[in-house]
Amino acid sequence: MRSFCSGRRSSCLEVLLALLLSAPISLHAQSGSSPQPAPSAPSPTAQSQPQSTPPCSNGRPILKRGTQPALPPCPDPPPDAPPPAASAPTRSLNPSEALIERAREAAFEFSQKLPNFICQEIMSRFTQRGREPEMSLDVVSADIIYDEGHETYRNVKINDRPTDRGMQEIGGAWSTGEFASTLLELFHPDTRAQFHSGGASSISGFGAQVYDFEVRSENSHWIVQSGTQTVTPAYGGSVWIDPTTARVLRIEMQARNMPSDFPTDTVESAVDYSYVSIGGTSFLLPARAESLGCERGASECRHNIIDFRNYHEFKSEIKIGN
């Protein structure tokens, strides 16, 4: 489960990017639910939209690589094209669509083969008002145990001081679940993400193909909750894919067109992946993540920067008797 919570005192925003199952998942703020096993991956034809689609923004800070130009507001993406009739002949995929399909298969293979591991999370938390410089709030650290698809947190510390509170009880802004759910949600066929090529790039020493994407609100399973209000927004962003391995190297996401009466008008996230060795095998796992939430009308944003370190194999021990 992907979660982000940002708030002042009792006001709390939670962004739950849930693992997509056959039916939508309803989740609530600061829930203790565990992620469910990933569904098997069908392989439908990749959807695309014209490359002439202009970039856009919701007008607040954007967690994007490099300097970004001023962009117009984002419209909702166009309606999904109707599925082809069963009797229609299967068309061949162009190279751009073929790489998306390979990335889809690689994402589900990743979720099925991910081993049990333990790593350390270092989450630096900041706040910013208007154009003022960001102000550091604190640093939260914890050990993350990934065991049979479930994430648990232990040894939670705030500014290197142990606390008996869990990750979801520390208050302020927190983020969890950057491992498999983001990939699965984006590439699952039911999400109907519309991809279009953004050209070649490089990231972390790897060549990459960049794809911009849009997901309509009716297909979104990204649940944003602030106080007692909940919304499932449309979202868009960009994904970097290694054309050799079809592995995802970075994902950026921004919620689109938040309702005017919703307390939060900006919700964004970004995850960078890197190869790490666990048990002698190399896996592409999150190395760094960011999350951002901004309150409507208050010019206040909460920004988390998360580093993942010291990955190693986790083996549960069962002791019987004394």
VMD Tcl script that draws the C-alpha trace (Angstrom):
set ca {
  {0.00 0.00 0.00}
  {1.29 3.44 -0.94}
  {0.42 6.05 1.69}
  {1.20 9.71 2.27}
  {-0.09 11.70 5.22}
  {0.41 15.41 5.66}
  {-1.28 17.68 8.14}
  {-1.19 20.41 10.76}
  {-2.18 19.21 14.21}
  {-5.27 17.02 13.75}
  {-5.71 17.79 10.05}
  {-4.32 14.85 8.05}
  {-3.97 14.06 4.36}
  {-3.55 10.43 3.32}
  {-2.74 9.34 -0.17}
  {-3.34 5.61 -0.56}
  {-2.07 4.12 -3.80}
  {-3.63 0.68 -3.26}
  {-2.67 -2.58 -4.90}
  {-5.29 -3.03 -7.65}
  {-7.50 -6.10 -7.22}
  {-10.54 -7.24 -9.19}
  {-12.73 -4.74 -7.30}
  {-11.87 -1.24 -6.00}
  {-10.38 -1.06 -2.51}
  {-11.79 1.34 0.09}
  {-9.14 2.52 2.54}
  {-9.27 5.04 5.37}
  {-6.84 7.43 6.97}
  {-4.06 5.84 9.02}
  {-5.40 2.33 8.50}
  {-3.32 -0.68 9.38}
  {-4.33 -2.70 6.35}
  {-1.70 -4.88 4.72}
  {-1.15 -5.02 0.95}
  {-2.83 -7.87 -0.88}
  {-1.09 -10.30 -3.26}
  {-0.60 -8.89 -6.73}
  {-3.04 -10.07 -9.43}
  {-1.78 -11.93 -12.46}
  {-0.93 -9.67 -15.35}
  {-3.03 -9.83 -18.52}
  {-1.44 -8.36 -21.62}
  {-3.86 -6.07 -23.50}
  {-2.78 -3.74 -26.23}
  {-1.07 -0.65 -24.86}
  {-3.07 2.55 -25.16}
  {-1.48 5.69 -26.52}
  {-2.37 9.31 -27.07}
  {-1.00 11.75 -29.64}
  {2.43 13.18 -29.03}
  {0.97 16.66 -29.63}
  {-0.74 16.58 -26.21}
  {0.70 19.64 -24.40}
  {2.31 19.30 -20.97}
  {0.39 20.87 -18.13}
  {0.46 21.63 -14.42}
  {-1.86 22.34 -11.53}
  {0.18 25.45 -10.73}
  {1.95 24.34 -7.53}
  {5.41 22.84 -6.89}
  {6.20 19.88 -9.12}
  {8.54 17.02 -8.19}
  {10.18 16.82 -11.60}
  {13.73 16.36 -12.79}
  {15.47 19.53 -13.98}
  {14.15 23.07 -14.43}
  {10.52 23.09 -15.55}
  {8.80 25.78 -17.66}
  {5.52 27.41 -16.63}
  {2.72 25.14 -17.83}
  {-1.04 25.65 -18.43}
  {-3.64 23.94 -16.18}
  {-4.31 20.25 -16.80}
  {-7.55 19.14 -18.48}
  {-8.97 15.71 -17.80}
  {-7.51 13.17 -20.27}
  {-9.76 12.21 -23.22}
  {-12.20 9.31 -22.83}
  {-10.82 5.82 -23.29}
  {-11.17 4.39 -26.76}
  {-13.69 1.52 -26.93}
  {-12.08 -1.94 -26.85}
  {-11.77 -3.59 -30.26}
  {-14.37 -6.16 -31.23}
  {-13.44 -9.77 -30.52}
  {-13.53 -10.55 -34.22}
  {-11.20 -7.69 -35.16}
  {-7.71 -8.77 -36.25}
  {-4.90 -8.13 -33.77}
  {-2.71 -5.27 -34.96}
  {1.04 -5.30 -34.47}
  {2.51 -2.97 -31.87}
  {4.86 -0.20 -32.83}
  {8.20 -0.07 -30.94}
  {6.90 2.49 -28.43}
  {3.84 0.41 -27.55}
  {5.92 -2.77 -27.47}
  {8.22 -1.31 -24.80}
  {5.19 -0.38 -22.67}
  {3.95 -3.97 -22.92}
  {7.39 -5.29 -21.95}
  {7.47 -2.90 -18.99}
  {4.01 -4.13 -17.96}
  {5.19 -7.74 -17.94}
  {8.42 -6.81 -16.12}
  {6.46 -4.96 -13.41}
  {4.33 -7.99 -12.58}
  {7.33 -10.30 -12.76}
  {9.09 -7.95 -10.33}
  {6.24 -8.19 -7.83}
  {6.15 -11.98 -8.00}
  {9.90 -12.51 -7.59}
  {10.66 -9.84 -5.00}
  {12.42 -11.61 -2.11}
  {11.93 -11.02 1.60}
  {14.30 -8.26 2.65}
  {15.02 -5.63 5.26}
  {16.28 -2.11 4.62}
  {16.56 1.22 6.37}
  {14.35 4.20 5.54}
  {15.55 7.74 6.25}
  {12.73 10.26 5.81}
  {13.61 13.97 5.98}
  {10.50 16.11 6.49}
  {10.15 19.75 5.45}
  {7.52 22.45 5.36}
  {7.28 25.49 3.12}
  {5.03 28.57 3.04}
  {4.63 30.38 -0.25}
  {7.98 31.36 -1.76}
  {9.84 31.09 1.53}
  {12.72 28.57 1.69}
  {11.86 25.11 2.94}
  {12.22 24.62 6.68}
  {13.45 21.32 8.08}
  {11.07 19.73 10.57}
  {12.74 16.47 11.58}
  {14.22 13.20 10.34}
  {12.32 9.96 10.82}
  {14.14 6.64 10.44}
  {12.90 3.06 10.59}
  {13.74 -0.47 9.55}
  {11.41 -1.75 6.82}
  {10.74 -5.49 6.73}
  {9.29 -6.76 3.46}
  {7.99 -10.27 4.21}
  {5.83 -12.18 1.71}
  {4.44 -8.99 0.19}
  {3.77 -7.24 3.51}
  {5.65 -4.19 4.76}
  {6.16 -3.65 8.49}
  {8.16 -0.98 10.31}
  {10.26 -1.33 13.44}
  {12.89 0.69 15.31}
  {11.15 3.96 14.47}
  {13.21 6.98 15.52}
  {12.63 10.72 15.33}
  {15.85 12.75 15.12}
  {17.69 9.55 16.10}
  {15.66 9.20 19.31}
  {13.70 5.95 19.72}
  {9.92 6.24 20.01}
  {7.32 3.66 20.98}
  {4.95 5.02 18.31}
  {4.50 3.31 14.96}
  {5.17 4.96 11.61}
  {1.50 5.89 11.18}
  {1.29 7.32 14.71}
  {4.18 9.80 14.66}
  {2.09 12.73 13.44}
  {3.00 15.25 10.77}
  {3.71 13.98 7.29}
  {4.72 10.39 6.61}
  {5.01 8.10 3.62}
  {4.93 4.33 3.30}
  {4.74 1.69 0.61}
  {7.08 2.78 -2.18}
  {7.95 -0.75 -3.31}
  {5.59 -2.67 -5.61}
  {2.20 -0.96 -5.56}
  {3.15 2.11 -7.61}
  {4.41 -0.03 -10.50}
  {1.46 -2.43 -10.40}
  {-1.15 0.31 -10.28}
  {0.33 2.23 -13.21}
  {0.70 -0.78 -15.51}
  {-2.39 -2.78 -14.57}
  {-4.72 -2.95 -17.61}
  {-7.76 -1.87 -15.58}
  {-6.09 1.47 -14.86}
  {-6.16 2.19 -18.62}
  {-3.19 4.52 -18.41}
  {-2.73 6.40 -21.67}
  {0.95 6.54 -22.58}
  {2.69 8.64 -25.19}
  {6.37 8.85 -25.90}
  {8.34 11.74 -24.46}
  {11.61 10.83 -26.17}
  {14.97 9.47 -25.05}
  {16.76 10.50 -21.86}
  {19.31 9.21 -19.38}
  {18.98 8.66 -15.66}
  {21.38 7.24 -13.07}
  {23.82 6.28 -15.81}
  {21.24 4.34 -17.84}
  {19.69 5.22 -21.17}
  {15.92 5.47 -20.91}
  {12.77 6.07 -22.89}
  {10.42 8.56 -21.21}
  {6.66 8.17 -21.46}
  {4.13 10.71 -20.27}
  {0.91 9.18 -19.00}
  {-2.61 10.13 -17.93}
  {-5.18 8.17 -15.90}
  {-8.82 9.23 -15.82}
  {-10.54 9.62 -12.47}
  {-12.99 6.77 -13.16}
  {-10.05 4.38 -13.60}
  {-7.96 5.78 -10.74}
  {-7.43 3.87 -7.49}
  {-5.33 6.63 -5.92}
  {-7.43 7.62 -2.92}
  {-6.74 11.02 -1.38}
  {-8.22 11.68 2.04}
  {-8.13 14.87 4.07}
  {-10.05 14.89 7.32}
  {-13.43 13.35 6.56}
  {-13.26 14.05 2.82}
  {-12.09 11.56 0.23}
  {-11.50 11.92 -3.48}
  {-10.15 9.63 -6.20}
  {-8.50 12.05 -8.64}
  {-7.28 11.67 -12.14}
  {-3.50 11.75 -12.28}
  {-0.67 12.06 -14.73}
  {3.08 12.07 -14.83}
  {6.08 10.49 -16.50}
  {7.85 7.15 -16.36}
  {11.47 6.35 -17.34}
  {11.97 2.85 -18.81}
  {15.25 1.10 -19.58}
  {14.71 -0.12 -23.20}
  {17.12 -3.02 -22.71}
  {15.54 -4.60 -19.63}
  {12.09 -2.90 -19.74}
  {12.58 -2.04 -16.07}
  {11.22 1.22 -14.66}
  {13.92 3.62 -13.42}
  {11.72 6.51 -12.23}
  {8.02 7.36 -11.83}
  {6.60 10.86 -11.28}
  {2.92 11.34 -10.46}
  {0.72 14.42 -9.96}
  {-2.98 14.44 -9.03}
  {-5.07 16.31 -11.59}
  {-7.91 18.79 -11.09}
  {-8.59 18.36 -7.40}
  {-12.16 19.47 -6.50}
  {-12.40 23.14 -5.57}
  {-13.94 22.33 -2.16}
  {-11.24 19.80 -1.23}
  {-8.76 20.97 1.48}
  {-5.72 19.92 -0.57}
  {-5.09 21.14 -4.10}
  {-1.68 19.54 -4.83}
  {-0.61 15.92 -4.32}
  {2.58 14.62 -5.97}
  {5.09 11.81 -5.65}
  {8.27 10.58 -7.32}
  {10.25 7.34 -6.92}
  {13.74 6.57 -8.24}
  {14.81 2.92 -8.63}
  {18.33 1.47 -8.54}
  {19.85 -2.00 -8.66}
  {20.69 -3.50 -5.26}
  {22.02 -6.94 -4.35}
  {19.94 -9.13 -2.02}
  {21.14 -12.65 -1.32}
  {23.56 -12.50 -4.23}
  {20.88 -11.50 -6.77}
  {20.40 -8.03 -8.24}
  {16.97 -6.39 -7.93}
  {15.71 -3.03 -9.08}
  {14.30 -1.40 -5.93}
  {13.50 2.12 -4.68}
  {16.59 4.13 -3.77}
  {14.94 7.50 -3.21}
  {11.40 8.87 -3.10}
  {9.67 12.21 -2.60}
  {6.12 13.17 -1.67}
  {4.41 16.54 -1.60}
  {1.04 17.76 -0.32}
  {-0.15 21.40 -0.34}
  {-3.10 22.86 1.54}
  {-5.63 24.90 -0.38}
  {-5.62 28.61 0.39}
  {-2.88 28.34 3.02}
  {0.25 28.38 0.80}
  {1.65 25.62 2.98}
  {3.22 22.45 1.61}
  {4.68 19.39 3.33}
  {7.60 17.76 1.52}
  {9.20 14.42 2.37}
  {12.52 13.20 0.94}
  {13.09 9.49 1.56}
  {16.29 7.45 1.15}
  {16.35 3.65 1.26}
  {19.63 2.09 2.41}
  {21.30 -1.13 3.52}
  {19.14 -3.66 1.72}
  {19.79 -7.23 2.82}
  {17.97 -10.54 2.90}
  {15.40 -11.09 5.64}
  {14.95 -14.58 7.05}
  {12.27 -15.15 9.67}
  {13.29 -17.37 12.52}
  {10.91 -19.77 14.21}
  {11.89 -21.12 17.61}
  {10.07 -24.00 19.26}
  {10.45 -24.72 22.94}
  {12.76 -22.97 25.42}
}
mol new
graphics top color blue
foreach p $ca { graphics top sphere $p radius 0.5 }
foreach p [lrange $ca 0 end-1] q [lrange $ca 1 end] { graphics top cylinder $p $q radius 0.2 }
display resetview
